[in-house]
Amino acid sequence: MSRTYGQIVATTDLHSALDQAHRLLPHLHDLKATSLIVDCGDFFEGTGYYRLGKGAIEREILTTLYDVLAPGNHGWPHYFEPGLREMTICSNAVDATTGQPLFDRLRVVDVHGRRVAVTAVIGVSAFHTIPADQRAEHRVTDPVTALRELMLEHHHHVDSWIVLSHSGFDEDLKLASACPFVDVVFAGHCHSDTYGPVHVGDTLVVKGRELAAGYAAAEPVGSGWAARTATFPAPATVPDALAALDEQIASTCRMLATRLGTVKEPYRDAVLDRHRLLQDTASRLHTGLGADAVVLNDTALRPTGLGDILTLGDLLAIEPFDNQLVHAFLPDRYVEDPNGLLKHLTEQTGPLAVVPWPLPQGIRSVLTTDYLADTHLGGRTHQAGLRLGEAVRRTLATPPPDQEEGAR
């Protein structure tokens, strides 16, 4: 990279929120002339735009408007694709067999005449939320150790250090304390209400607003750095250079407007209570499929504002991960200790919807998602022949009259 930049602009956790494209695209296009545009991970997955487009639109945005990427746990395989892998950096993700870095470990850029090392880390806990099959040949090392080793190798070549972190804001405060040579940590992954900038000694920790609502920026000031957050401005006309991309988004938006049914009274005109919906769905599945027990994790769904009509876009925003329902073995150590299993799962994935409650001792299998089965349980026994999204749809909405027979 031979360009000289005035500032570094960082987005994070966009999660395919392309309904905000008329805010994001024009502004990043304007900023790119003078700014290094970076992302702190999880650009993919989270809405129907991703489910329908399989990441093609997101990939086009990244390769057109961005300069450097940190990998996130969502969409992990995309960072290995041609065009994106060359843009991706990470200092602590390695091949599980050889220990060799999976990506370039840093970029050196010129920002206001300073030689700036830009690197990235993915938190250990964030890495372990990647579906097991996607990370089977990969592992992560301790982020602090990786950054210290990188600094010792390159400190005589650079003036400043910038870290793109997909670890969570609290983890990044610890990272800043342990690595005081870092000037700015751009945070991601956590979806917290803390954005900063927060000073940890001479290090600034700052995070842009998630879901395409805003960004963070940093620039050299005096002998140090200044950082700030900003929201993307009001929607504007997309520049001609991005017209084809804008039409792809508009076409997908029209498909997402397809009506699927009338939202049932308990869920209407409110932001979705995902635990209630999952609990109701688990009860229906327990009765309808005759499973010994059903275990679902709240984070399989996303809270979404609903009105009277459920659209395809609503459903894919509520269940963006395309989970398959499967029957899964319980690990042997939990067969006689089901409460221990639930405690373990809650620690790993967050709150659960469980039917029946409490789980009976001695059960050998549960109905759950393929993600929980493959990542945290003893593996799947067989498919249930139903996706979580369809089960949620049947719980949430009454189908139109012409679809009622097929929906039963």
C-alpha positions in Angstrom: 0.0 0.0 0.0 1.7 3.2 -1.2 -1.1 5.7 -0.4 -0.7 8.2 2.4 -3.8 8.3 4.7 -5.1 11.0 7.0 -7.0 8.7 9.3 -8.1 5.1 10.0 -11.9 4.4 9.8 -13.2 1.1 11.3 -16.5 -0.6 11.1 -17.5 -3.7 13.1 -20.2 -6.3 13.3 -22.1 -5.2 10.3 -23.8 -8.6 10.1 -25.1 -8.1 6.6 -27.3 -5.1 7.6 -27.6 -4.0 4.0 -30.9 -2.3 4.7 -28.5 0.5 5.8 -26.6 0.5 2.5 -27.7 4.0 1.5 -26.1 5.4 4.6 -23.0 3.2 4.6 -22.0 3.1 0.9 -21.9 6.8 0.0 -20.1 7.8 3.2 -17.4 5.1 2.9 -17.0 6.0 -0.7 -16.3 9.6 0.2 -14.0 8.7 3.1 -11.9 6.3 1.1 -9.9 9.0 -0.7 -8.3 10.1 2.5 -8.8 7.1 4.9 -7.7 3.6 5.5 -11.0 1.7 5.7 -10.9 -1.4 7.9 -13.3 -3.8 9.4 -13.1 -5.6 12.8 -15.0 -8.8 11.8 -18.5 -10.2 11.5 -19.3 -8.4 8.3 -21.2 -11.5 7.2 -24.4 -13.3 8.5 -27.3 -11.9 10.3 -30.0 -10.9 7.8 -31.9 -12.3 4.7 -29.5 -10.4 2.5 -26.8 -12.9 3.5 -29.1 -15.9 3.4 -30.3 -15.1 -0.1 -27.1 -13.9 -1.6 -24.6 -16.2 0.2 -22.3 -13.3 1.0 -21.8 -12.1 -2.6 -23.0 -8.6 -2.0 -21.0 -8.3 1.2 -17.9 -9.5 -0.6 -18.3 -6.9 -3.3 -18.6 -4.1 -0.7 -15.5 -5.3 1.1 -13.3 -5.6 -2.1 -14.6 -2.3 -3.4 -14.5 0.0 -0.4 -12.3 -1.6 2.3 -8.5 -1.9 2.6 -7.9 -4.3 5.6 -10.1 -6.9 7.3 -9.9 -8.7 10.7 -11.7 -12.1 10.6 -14.8 -12.6 12.7 -16.4 -15.7 14.0 -19.4 -15.2 11.7 -18.6 -15.9 8.1 -15.2 -17.3 9.0 -14.9 -19.3 5.8 -15.3 -16.2 3.7 -12.0 -14.7 4.9 -10.2 -17.6 3.1 -11.8 -16.8 -0.3 -9.6 -15.3 -3.1 -9.8 -11.5 -2.9 -10.7 -11.4 0.8 -7.8 -13.5 2.1 -5.3 -11.1 0.7 -7.1 -8.3 2.6 -7.3 -10.2 5.9 -4.8 -9.9 8.7 -4.6 -11.8 12.0 -1.6 -12.2 14.3 -3.0 -15.2 16.4 -4.9 -17.5 14.0 -2.7 -20.4 12.9 -2.8 -23.8 11.2 -3.5 -26.5 13.8 -0.9 -28.8 12.4 2.0 -26.6 11.3 1.4 -23.6 13.5 1.9 -21.3 10.5 -0.2 -18.1 10.4 -3.5 -18.5 8.5 -3.3 -14.9 7.2 -0.7 -12.1 6.9 0.0 -10.8 10.4 0.2 -7.1 9.7 0.1 -4.3 7.2 2.4 -1.2 7.4 0.8 2.0 6.1 1.7 5.7 6.1 -0.7 7.8 8.2 0.2 11.5 8.3 3.8 10.7 7.8 4.0 8.0 10.4 4.8 4.3 9.7 1.9 2.5 11.3 1.6 -1.2 11.8 -2.0 -2.4 11.5 -2.6 -5.9 12.9 -5.5 -7.9 14.2 -6.5 -10.6 16.8 -9.5 -12.8 17.3 -10.4 -13.6 20.9 -10.1 -17.2 22.1 -13.8 -17.3 23.2 -14.9 -15.7 19.9 -12.9 -18.3 17.9 -14.5 -21.1 19.8 -18.0 -20.0 18.7 -17.1 -20.7 15.1 -18.9 -24.0 14.0 -16.6 -26.8 14.8 -16.3 -28.1 11.2 -15.3 -24.6 9.9 -12.3 -24.3 12.4 -11.3 -28.0 12.6 -7.9 -27.4 11.0 -7.3 -24.0 12.7 -6.5 -22.8 16.2 -5.7 -19.5 18.0 -2.9 -18.5 20.2 -3.0 -16.1 23.1 -3.6 -12.6 21.6 -1.3 -10.8 24.1 1.6 -13.2 23.4 1.0 -12.9 19.6 1.0 -9.1 19.7 4.2 -8.9 21.9 6.0 -11.3 19.6 5.0 -9.2 16.6 6.1 -6.0 18.2 9.5 -7.4 19.0 9.9 -8.4 15.4 8.9 -5.1 13.9 9.3 -2.3 16.4 12.3 -0.9 14.7 10.4 -0.5 11.4 7.3 1.3 12.6 6.3 4.4 14.7 2.7 3.3 15.9 0.6 0.2 16.5 -3.0 -0.2 15.6 -5.0 -3.4 16.6 -8.3 -4.5 15.0 -9.7 -6.9 17.7 -12.6 -9.3 17.4 -12.7 -10.1 21.1 -15.2 -7.9 23.0 -14.7 -4.5 24.6 -13.9 -5.8 28.1 -11.3 -8.2 26.6 -9.8 -5.3 24.7 -9.4 -3.2 27.8 -7.3 -6.1 29.2 -5.4 -6.3 26.0 -4.6 -2.6 26.1 -3.3 -2.9 29.6 -1.1 -5.9 28.7 0.2 -4.3 25.5 1.0 -0.7 26.3 2.9 -0.2 23.1 -0.4 -0.3 21.2 -1.7 3.2 20.3 -5.3 2.3 19.4 -7.4 -0.8 19.7 -10.5 -0.9 17.4 -12.9 -3.2 19.3 -15.5 -5.6 17.9 -17.6 -8.8 18.6 -19.3 -7.7 21.9 -22.4 -5.8 20.8 -22.2 -3.8 24.0 -23.4 -0.2 24.6 -19.8 0.8 25.4 -18.1 2.6 22.5 -15.4 4.7 24.0 -12.9 6.0 23.3 -11.5 4.7 26.7 -8.0 5.5 27.8 -6.0 2.6 29.2 -2.7 4.3 29.9 -1.7 5.8 26.6 -3.8 3.3 24.6 -7.2 4.2 23.3 -9.9 1.5 23.0 -12.8 2.5 20.7 -15.6 0.7 18.8 -17.9 1.8 16.0 -21.6 1.2 16.2 -22.7 -2.2 15.1 -25.2 -3.2 12.3 -24.0 -0.4 10.0 -25.1 2.3 12.3 -21.7 4.0 12.6 -17.9 3.7 12.7 -14.9 4.6 14.8 -11.9 6.7 13.5 -8.4 7.5 14.7 -5.7 9.8 13.6 -2.3 11.0 14.8 -2.4 14.1 17.0 0.9 15.6 18.3 3.0 12.7 19.6 -0.1 10.5 20.2 -3.4 9.6 18.7 -7.0 10.8 18.9 -10.1 8.6 18.4 -13.8 9.2 18.0 -17.0 7.5 17.1 -19.5 8.7 14.5 -22.9 7.6 13.1 -23.4 7.2 9.3 -25.3 10.2 8.0 -28.8 10.2 6.6 -29.3 8.1 3.5 -27.9 9.6 0.3 -27.7 8.8 -3.4 -25.3 5.9 -4.0 -22.5 7.1 -6.4 -22.5 5.9 -10.0 -19.4 3.7 -9.3 -21.6 1.6 -7.0 -24.8 1.6 -9.1 -24.5 -2.1 -10.0 -24.0 -3.0 -6.3 -27.0 -0.8 -5.3 -29.2 -2.6 -7.8 -28.2 -6.0 -6.4 -29.2 -4.8 -2.9 -32.5 -3.4 -4.2 -33.4 -6.7 -6.0 -32.7 -8.7 -2.8 -34.8 -6.2 -0.8 -37.8 -6.8 -3.1 -37.5 -10.6 -2.5 -37.3 -10.1 1.2 -40.6 -8.2 1.2 -42.5 -11.4 0.4 -45.3 -11.9 2.9 -45.4 -15.2 4.9 -48.4 -14.7 7.2 -50.0 -12.7 10.0 -48.0 -12.4 13.2 -49.8 -13.9 16.1 -51.1 -11.6 18.9 -48.4 -12.3 21.6 -45.6 -11.2 19.2 -47.3 -8.4 17.3 -46.2 -4.7 17.3 -43.2 -5.3 19.6 -39.5 -6.2 19.5 -39.4 -9.9 19.6 -38.8 -11.7 22.9 -36.6 -14.4 21.5 -36.6 -16.5 24.7 -40.4 -16.6 24.7 -40.5 -17.5 21.1 -37.9 -20.3 21.5 -39.6 -21.6 24.5 -42.9 -21.7 22.6 -41.2 -23.3 19.7 -39.5 -25.9 21.9 -42.9 -26.9 23.4 -44.4 -27.4 19.9 -41.5 -29.4 18.8 -41.5 -31.6 21.9 -45.2 -32.4 21.3 -45.2 -32.6 17.5 -42.0 -34.6 16.9 -42.1 -36.7 20.0 -38.6 -36.0 21.1 -37.5 -36.9 24.7 -36.4 -33.3 25.2 -35.7 -30.1 23.2 -32.8 -27.8 23.9 -32.3 -24.6 22.0 -30.1 -21.6 22.7 -31.5 -18.0 22.7 -28.6 -16.8 20.5 -29.9 -18.9 17.6 -32.4 -16.1 17.1 -32.1 -12.3 16.9 -34.6 -9.8 18.4 -36.4 -8.1 15.6 -39.2 -5.5 15.6 -42.5 -7.0 14.2 -45.8 -5.5 13.0 -48.9 -7.3 11.8 -47.3 -9.1 8.8 -44.4 -11.5 8.8 -42.2 -11.1 5.8 -39.4 -13.3 4.5 -37.0 -10.6 5.6 -38.4 -10.6 9.1 -38.0 -14.4 9.3 -34.5 -14.4 8.0 -33.6 -11.6 10.4 -35.0 -13.5 13.3 -33.3 -16.8 12.3 -30.3 -15.8 10.2 -28.1 -18.8 10.6 -30.2 -21.5 8.8 -30.0 -24.0 11.6 -31.1 -27.6 10.9 -32.9 -29.4 13.7 -31.2 -32.7 14.6 -31.3 -35.4 17.3 -28.1 -35.4 19.2 -26.3 -37.6 21.6 -25.6 -36.4 25.1 -22.0 -36.7 26.2 -21.7 -39.7 28.5 -20.6 -37.6 31.4 -23.9 -35.8 31.4 -26.4 -38.7 31.0 -26.9 -38.9 34.8 -26.2 -35.2 35.3 -28.5 -33.3 32.9 -28.3 -30.1 35.1 -24.6 -30.2 34.6 -25.1 -30.3 30.8 -27.4 -27.3 30.9 -25.0 -25.3 33.1 -22.2 -26.1 30.6 -24.2 -25.1 27.6 -25.4 -21.9 29.2 -21.8 -21.0 30.0 -20.8 -21.6 26.4 -23.8 -20.2 24.5 -26.0 -18.1 26.8 -29.6 -18.7 28.0 -31.5 -21.9 26.8 -35.0 -22.9 26.1 -35.5 -26.4 27.5 -38.6 -28.7 27.4 -39.3 -30.5 29.6 -37.8 -28.7 32.6 -35.9 -30.0 34.3 -34.4 -32.5 31.9 -35.1 -36.1 33.1 -32.1 -38.1 34.2 -31.0 -41.0 32.0 -32.1 -39.5 28.6 -29.6 -40.3 25.9 -30.5 -37.7 23.2 -32.2 -34.3 22.7 -33.6 -32.5 19.8 -31.5 -29.4 19.1 -29.7 -27.4 16.4 -26.9 -28.8 14.3 -24.7 -26.0 15.7 -25.2 -27.2 19.3 -25.0 -30.8 18.4 -21.7 -30.6 16.5 -20.0 -27.9 18.6 -21.1 -28.7 22.2 -22.8 -32.1 22.4 -21.8 -35.6 21.4 -22.7 -35.2 17.7 -25.9 -35.7 15.8 -27.7 -39.0 15.4 -30.0 -38.1 12.6 -31.8 -35.1 11.0 -35.2 -34.1 12.2 -36.3 -33.1 8.7 -37.1 -29.6 9.8 -35.2 -26.3 10.0 -35.4 -24.1 13.0 -36.6 -21.2 10.8 -39.6 -23.1 9.6 -40.5 -24.2 13.2 -40.2 -20.6 14.3 -42.4 -19.5 11.4 -45.2 -21.9 12.4 -45.0 -20.7 16.0 -44.9 -17.0 15.2 -47.4 -16.5 12.4 -50.6 -17.8 10.8 -49.9 -18.5 7.1 -52.0 -16.9 4.4 -55.1 -19.0 3.5 -53.6 -20.3 0.3 -50.6 -21.7 2.3 -52.4 -23.1 5.3 -52.8 -26.7 4.1 -49.1 -26.9 3.1 -48.0 -25.4 6.4 -49.6 -28.0 8.6 
